[in-house]
Amino acid sequence: GLTQLAPAYDLLSTRLVIPEKDDPEELALTMNGRKRKFRIGDFQQLAKSLKLKQKQVDNIFKRFQKVMPTVLDFINNSFLPEDKKSEYKELIQERASRLFT
């Protein structure tokens, strides 16, 4: 069967307006039985369940790493207040570090 999410599902992080102490989940849906503190193995398990080839998975991770500076630039150029820009960048970098360190 076909599994499909809405195009913008979980596109925006609500962490900037809902503190972690009030809602510790990072996703509304579970991934590999978890809703938070994802690691690379969780994404690899998701890719396996989606029947992605290892080359596809490797390319996805490479693309993600490649666009990280652009993501941070978008945040820097956003209309967010400076304190929220810093908070958002820290959030993105912390989550990315779980995947690539």
DALIN-V399917 format. One line per field, one symbol per residue. ss: DSSP state (H for helix, E for strand, C for the rest). psi: psi as a letter, one per 40 degrees, with the letter a starting at -180 (. if undefined). burial: I if it has 9 or more other C-alpha atoms within 8 Angstrom, else O. Layout:
# DALIN-V399917
ss = ???
psi = ???
burial = ???
This chain:
# DALIN-V399917
ss = CCCCCCCCCCCCCCCCCCCCCCCCCCCCCCECCECCCCCHHHHHHHHHHCCCCHHHHHHHHHHHHHHHHHHHHHHHCCCCCHHHHHHHHHHHHHHHHHHHC
psi = ihhhiidehfdiheddehidddgeididiihfeieifiiddddddddddefiidddddddddddddedddddddddeieiidddddddddddddddddde.
burial = OOOOOOOOOOOOOOOIOOIOOOOOOOOOOOIOOOIOOIOIOIIIIIIIOOOIOOOOIOOOOOOOOOOOOOOIOOIOOOOOOOOIIOIIIOOOOOIOOIIOO
